[in-house]
């Protein structure tokens, strides 16, 4: 499952959901830097990419520089 956008990813980090990895724009600044610091605290793997790679991965085109991949809910 993909989570796109700064607020969506930041809220996801506050939950106990299992996050596989986060794809983030290179040289994070502002709220992206805050997300990066939170990922370091939680131990989530971060992979840096350029804007074109994020555009290709984005399903809605509104990634705001960050996409998180989390496991689907297991019933």
C-alpha positions as CSV (number, residue, x, y, z in Angstrom):
1,X,0.0,0.0,0.0
2,X,1.3,3.5,-0.9
3,X,1.0,6.6,1.1
4,X,1.8,9.8,-0.8
5,X,2.3,13.3,0.6
6,X,4.0,14.9,3.5
7,X,1.1,14.9,6.0
8,X,0.0,11.3,5.1
9,X,3.5,9.9,5.6
10,X,4.1,11.9,8.8
11,X,0.8,10.6,10.3
12,X,1.7,7.1,9.2
13,X,4.9,7.3,11.1
14,X,2.9,8.0,14.3
15,X,1.0,4.7,14.0
16,X,2.1,1.2,14.7
17,X,1.7,0.2,11.1
18,X,4.6,-1.8,9.6
19,X,6.4,0.5,7.1
20,X,8.6,-1.3,4.5
21,X,10.4,1.8,3.2
22,X,10.1,5.4,2.4
23,X,11.1,6.9,-0.9
24,X,12.2,10.5,-0.4
25,X,13.5,13.4,-2.5
26,X,17.2,14.0,-2.3
27,X,18.4,16.8,0.1
28,X,15.3,17.0,2.3
29,X,14.4,20.4,3.7
30,X,11.6,21.8,5.8
31,X,8.9,19.3,6.6
32,X,10.7,16.6,4.6
33,X,13.6,17.0,7.0
34,X,11.2,16.5,9.9
35,X,9.9,13.3,8.3
36,X,13.5,12.1,7.8
37,X,14.3,12.7,11.5
38,X,11.2,10.7,12.5
39,X,12.2,7.8,10.2
40,X,15.6,7.7,11.9
41,X,13.9,7.5,15.3
42,X,11.7,4.6,14.2
43,X,14.3,2.8,12.2
44,X,12.4,2.8,8.9
45,X,14.5,2.4,5.8
46,X,14.8,5.5,3.7
47,X,15.7,5.5,0.0
48,X,16.6,8.8,-1.7
49,X,15.5,9.5,-5.3
50,X,15.2,12.4,-7.7
51,X,11.9,14.0,-8.6
52,X,11.5,12.1,-11.8
53,X,11.7,8.7,-10.0
54,X,9.1,9.9,-7.5
55,X,6.8,11.0,-10.3
56,X,7.1,7.6,-11.9
57,X,6.2,5.8,-8.6
58,X,3.4,8.2,-7.7
59,X,-0.1,6.9,-8.6
60,X,-1.8,10.3,-8.1
61,X,1.1,12.6,-9.0
62,X,0.8,14.5,-5.7
63,X,3.7,12.9,-3.7
64,X,5.2,16.2,-2.4
65,X,8.6,14.6,-2.3
66,X,7.8,11.5,-0.3
67,X,6.1,8.1,-0.7
68,X,5.8,5.5,2.0
69,X,5.3,1.8,1.3
70,X,3.5,-0.1,4.1
71,X,2.2,-3.6,4.4
72,X,-1.5,-4.2,3.8
73,X,-3.6,-5.1,6.8
74,X,-3.6,-8.8,7.6
75,X,-7.0,-10.2,8.5
